[in-house]
Amino acid sequence: MSLVSRREEGRRGVEPFFRTPPSDEGRRRRLLLISYYFPPINVVGALRWQRLSCYAAERGWAIDVLLVDPADVPFAQDRARLAELPPGMTLYTVPDKESPVVHLQRWLWRRVRPLVRRGGESPSVAAEERAEPPSLPAGRQLGPAYLARMHYSQLEHWAHAAARAGLEVAREHRPDYIVSSGPPHSTHEAARLLSDRLGVPWLMDMRDPWCAVEVMPRELASRTWYNLAARHEARCIRAARLVSTTTEALCRDIVDRYPEAKDRATTIMNGADPQTMPDVPRGGTFTIAYAGNLYVGRDPRNLFRAVAKVTRELSLTPHDLMVEFMGGVDFARRPIADIAADIGVAQFVKTTPARPHKESLRFLAGATMLVSLPQYAHLAIPAKVFEYVQFDAWLLVLAEPESATALLFRDSSADVVKPDDVDGIAAAITRRLEQHRRGEEPVAVNRDGRFDRARQAARLFDAIEKTL
């Protein structure tokens, strides 16, 4: 494997950034993947197709990838991830530079912004620090509307640049299929342009919703953003040969809004990847664990109220039951310890700052029960649950009945409870605590392999190959 010089062979046009060795077996088909985030960029959005590309290679696909130039994402790079890519892959980068129009608009906006901002919440307050879900403003929002137009102008700018690069790649290696993975959803617009130009079928892979208020950026919150999202989403969904979503709830939402896509829409979840879980001896304490930050509405208060009920009714001490957090030490800008104290369970709650991934795995492996807190993004599934399901621990899922997370765990061994049902949460904890006291050992929710990524990959490539 090697990084490829942009001057290699004096070629004109787009040049490979990286390629893996060719496969020993001949490739039957070629896939052009447009994924803004892809290794060596080390963010969550890069993981899905990094993993799926391995299954594609096993089925005989050679893959060309268009991704953003890693130099544009210097804060999140891990070159070691390139070594995990399968044979037969070639990566091409597309810089995401501001168009001259957007650059001028940003310069003007920095000068106009103080005139249009009228009080309200400080812009320094990050979205993840707020407990309440986003909402669509009723009136005109001049500032956010202007920013939304700038955002979509830049989205189209990168999409056209990626499409041009894709045409260069196709001149040398014509694809049999095109796949776009977003967000950012500029990838879908690029794929639409390429599919139309080349006459090649296209899969639109939606890792997250596009036109949904629950994912609307706070700084762009306006009807202008929603209308632009709706227009671009509709154009892409109607043009795609297949539309895949990562949750059943999102697939239902797409089909409800685009009935004509019913036979083209499918759910291909993220999944559990094979990994060896650490062997951590458990003590006698029934430990409920949560790893990660508390954002997008992941409110721990009803969990604490349920713990207060259980400890009071069963006369428990911290030696009997503990709730431990790693990574998330505050919620809505309040320390978790203070929230626990308000509810009267401070002695039963422990927080630990974020630690490296290997340490978080040991933390989770030592727990008796893992908890998935609620989120206001009902169309999405927390990525952490696909890790949770691999531990031999009981799983407590706080989610609304028709949310993506609740639908995921129906007919499984997980305890799924409505977030506001304190009595139900307490009952689930009590039932598992009593099993623990009887010496019963929990088993992984994914013991039967139902959440394995390999199963999802097989469904995905079966669907793709069927349309060829």
N, C-alpha and C positions, 0 to 999 in steps of 0.2 A: 504494500500500500504506500502511496506517496502523494504529497502535495504536488500539484502540477503547475509549472511555471506558465504565466500568462503569455510568455513569448515562445512557448513550445512550438517547434516546427514552423514558426513564422506565420501561423494560421491567421486568417482574418475572421472578424465576427466574435461571437461569444466563445470563451475558452474554458476548458474544464478547470475547476478549482481543486478537485480531488477525485480520484477514481480507485476502486478496489480491483484486485486482479480478476481477470476473466474467469468464468466458471470452467471447470473441466468438461462439463456437459454443454452441449449446444443449446442455445436459448431458442425457444419456440416463438415467444412473443416479446414485445417491447412496451414498457409502460413509461409514460411521461408524468411524473409527479410534481405538482406545484404546491409546495408547503413552505410558507414564509419562514417558519421556524423548523430547522432540521439540524442534526449534528454538523459541525461542532457546537452549535448554539445549544446551551444547556438550560432550557426552560421546559415547563410541563407540556406545552404545545408541541414540542419536538419529539416527545416520546412515542406517541401513537404510531406514527409511520416509520419511525426508527425500528420499532418492534415488528410492525406489519410487513416491512420490506424483507425481513428474514423469511417469513412464510411465503411471500411472493417469489423469492429466489428459489425456494424449495419446489415450487410449482413450475419452474422454468422461465420465469420472467426476468428479463434484463431491465434495469430501471435507470432512467435519467431523471435527475432531480433539479428543479429550479428553487432556490432559496434566497433569502435576503443575504446580502454581503455580511459575513460575520463581523467585519470591521464596523458595521453600523450598530452592532449589539456587543460592545466590548466588555460590558459588565457581566455577561453570562456566556462564557465559553468553556468548553472542556474538550480539548483535542483528543483525549483518550477515548471519547465516544465514537470517533471515526473508526477505531480498531474493531468496534463491535458490528460494523456494517457487513453485509454478506457480499460474496463475489458478484461481479457483474453490475456494479453501480458506478455511475458517473455523476458528479455534483457540479452544477453551474450556479454562479452567484449573480444576483441582480441588485445593484445598489439601490437604496431607498433614499434618494436625495430630493429635497424640496424642489418643486417646479418653480420657475421664476415668478409665476403669478402668486403661488402660495407664500413664497419668501417675502414678496412685497406686502401681501395681505397681513402676514404676521408682524411685519415692521409697523404697519399702520395700526394694527390692533393693540399693540403695546402702548400706543399713544392715546388711542380712543377709549380703551377699556376703563380707565378711572371715571370717565364721564357717564358710562352706561351702567356701572355697578351701583346699585342702590341698597346698601345695607346687606341684610341676609347673613347666612353663615359664612364664616371665613373660608376663603378658598384653600387655606392650608390644611383644613380638616379632610383627611383622606376618607375615601368611600368606605374602606374596611373598618374605620373607627365608628361608623354609625350603625345603630341597631335596626333602624326602620328601613323597609324596602323602598326602592325608588318609585316615583310616580310621574305620570305625564302631566306637565304643567298645563293649567287651564288657559292661561292668557299668553300673550306674546312674550317671548324671552329673547330680546334683541341680541345680547351677548352670546348665550349658548347657541342660538340659531346661526349666528355668523360663524362661530367655531365649528358647528356641524357642517356647514357648507365647505369650510376649509378642509375639514377632515375628509369629506367625500371627494373633494378635488384631489387631495393627495392620494387617496385610495385608488382613484382612477389613473393617476399618474404612474404609480408602481405597477398597476395591472397592465397598462399598455407597454411599459418597459419589459415586464415579464413575458408578455405575449410576443414581443419582438424577439426576445432571446429564445423563446420556444420555437419560433419559426426557423431561427438559425440552427438550433439543435435538430429539428425535424428534417432539415436539408441533408444532414448526414445520417441520422437514425430516425426514420419515420416511425412514430409510435403507432401501436395497434389500439392503444387505449390511453386516455388522459384522466388523471385523478387530481382534484384540488382538495386541499385540506385547510379549513379555516375555523376560527379566526386566526389572523386578520382575514376578512372576507374579500379582500382584494384578490386573493388567490382564485376565488370562484369567477370573478369577472375576467381574469386573465385566461382561465380555462374556457370560458364561454367564447371569448374571441378566437382562441386557438382552435377549438372544436369546430366552430363555424367556418374558419378559413381552411382547415385541413380536411374537413369532412370525417373526423375521427370521433367515435363515441366518447362520452365524458361522464365520469362519476363525480358528483358534488358531495363531498364528505363534510358534514357539519359537526364539528366537535362540540360546539355550543350554539345556542340560538343566535339568530341574526336580528330579525325584526321582532324584538320582545322587550317590553319595558323593563323587565327584571335584569337585563344586561345593558341597559342604556347608560353610557358614561355620565356621571354626575355633571361634569363640566359642559357636556353637550346636551343636557336634558331640555328638550324642546320638541314641539310638534314638527319642526323642520327636520330634526334628526330622525324622528319616527317615519315621516313621509319619505325621506331619502332612503332609509333602510328598507321600507316596504317596496319602493320602486325597484331598487337594485336586487333585492331578494327574489321578487316575483319574476324578474327578467331571467335570473339564473335558474331558478327552479323549473321554469317552463321550458328552458333549453336543454337541461341535463337529461341524459339517457337514464341515469339512476341517481337517486338521492338517498344517501345514508346518514343516519343520525346516531348519536351515541347513547340515546335514551329512548325508551318506548314513549314517554310522555311527550318528548319533542317530536317524534314521528307522528303521534296523534295530532299534535298541534299543526304540523305541516299539512297533513291530509285534510284536517278540518278547514283550513284556510285555502287549500289548493286541491279540491276534490279530484281534479284531473290528474294529480300526481299519485293517486292511490296505488296503482299497479307498478309505480316506479320507485316508491319510497320503502325503505327497509331500515331496521334497527341493527346496527353493528356496534355493540357496546365496546368500551375499553374492557380490559380483563386482567385476570391475575396471571402474572408471569412466573415461570418456575424459579424458585429461589429457596435456598436452605435457610430455615428459620433458626435463630440461636436457641440453644437449649439452656433455659434459665430456670433454676429451681424456684418453686413458689413456696412462700411461707404459709402460715395459717390464716393470715388476714385476707379477707375478700376485698380485692382491689379492683376498682373501676377506673380505667385509664382512658385518656384522650391525648392524642398527639397532634400538634399543629396550632395555628393561630385561630382566634375567634373573630370571624368577620362574616360578611354577607348574612347577618342575622343569627349567627350561631350563639344563641343565648343560653347560658348554663343555669339560669335561675330556677326554672321548673325542675331541673335535675336536682338542684340543691334542696328544693322544697320536698321532693320525694325522699331524698336521703334523710332529711329532718324527720319526716313521718316514720320511716323505717327504723331509724335509730331510737326514736322516742318509743315506738310501740314495742320494740324488741329489747329495749334497754341495752343498746350496744355501746361499745367504747371504740376508740380509734384502733385498738388491737383487733377488733372484729371486722371493721369496714373502713376503707379509705377511698377517697376520690383523688386521683393524681392527674395533673396536667403537665405536659412537656411542650414548651414552645409558646403556648398562649397563656400569658400571665396577666392579661387585662381584657376587658370587654367594654366597648363603647367608652373608652378612655377612663375606665375605672378598674383598679386592681381586682383580680378575682378573689383575693383574700378578703378584701373589703366587702364584696358582694356576698361571700360566704358568711362573713360575720353578721351582716344585716339579717340573714335568714336563720342564723343561729347554728351554723354547722362549721364554723371556722376550724375547729379541732379535727374535723373529718376531711379537710381539704388541704392538699399540698400542691404547690406549683414549682416547676423547674424550668429555667430558661431553655431556649432551643439548643439542641445538641446535634452533632453530625448524624447522618442517616443511620450508620451502624449502631450508634448508641440509642437512637430512637427505636430501632428494631428490638434491642435488648429490653428497653423499657416496656414495649408492648408485649413482648414474650413473657414478661413476669406478671402480667395482669390476669385476673380471673374473668373479668368482663371488660369489653371494649365498647365505648359509646360513640355513636355518630350523632352529633348535635344537629338541630334543625337549621335550615337555611331558607331565605326567602326566594332563592332561585329554584323554583319548583320544577323547571324543565331540565335541570342539570343534576348530576350525581357527583358527590365529593370523590375526588380521585383516591383519597385515602382508604375508602371502603374496600377497594380491590386488594389492598394490602391487609386490611383487618381480617378479611374472610379466610386468610391462610393461617392464622394463628389458632391454636387450640384454646379458644376462649369463647365465652358466651358473648353474643353481640346484641347490644341494645340500640335500636334505631329509632330516633325521634323524628318523625316525618308525617306530613299530611297524607291522608289515604290515597289520593290520586297523583301524588308527586312522583317524580322519576325515581327517587330513592325508595319510596314505599313499593312501587311497582316492581322494582328490581328484586326485592326480598320476599315477595309474596311466595307462598309455598316453600319457604326455606325454614331453617331452624332458628333464624334470627327473631328476636322479640321486637316487633314494630308497633310503636305506640304514638298516638297523636301528641304533638309537643305540649299542648295545654292540658293534657290529662295527667295531672299529678298523681291521682290515685292509681291510674293504670301503670305509670312509671314505677311507683312504689311497689305495686303488686309484682311486676316483672323482676325487680331487684330482690324482693322477698323470696319469690319462687326459686331463683337461682342461688340465693344465699342458703336456703334450706337444702338444696341439692349439694352445695359445697360442704355444708356441715355433715351431710351423710357420706361424704367421701367420694361423691360422683365427680368425674373429670369431664370438663367440656371438650368438645371436638370441633375442629374447624368447620365453619359454615360451607367452605368449598371442599370439604372432604371428598365429595362425589365428582369434583371437577366441573361443576355446572358453570362456574364463572371463569374458566380458563380462557386466556386470550386465543389459544390455538383453535378453540371451537368457533370463536367469533371470526377469526381469520379465514377459516374454511368456508363459513357462510358468505363472507365478503367475496372471496375469489370465485366461489361457485356462481354467485350472482353476476359477477363481471364476465366470466367466461361463457355463461349462458347467453349473454347479449351479443357475443361475437358471432 
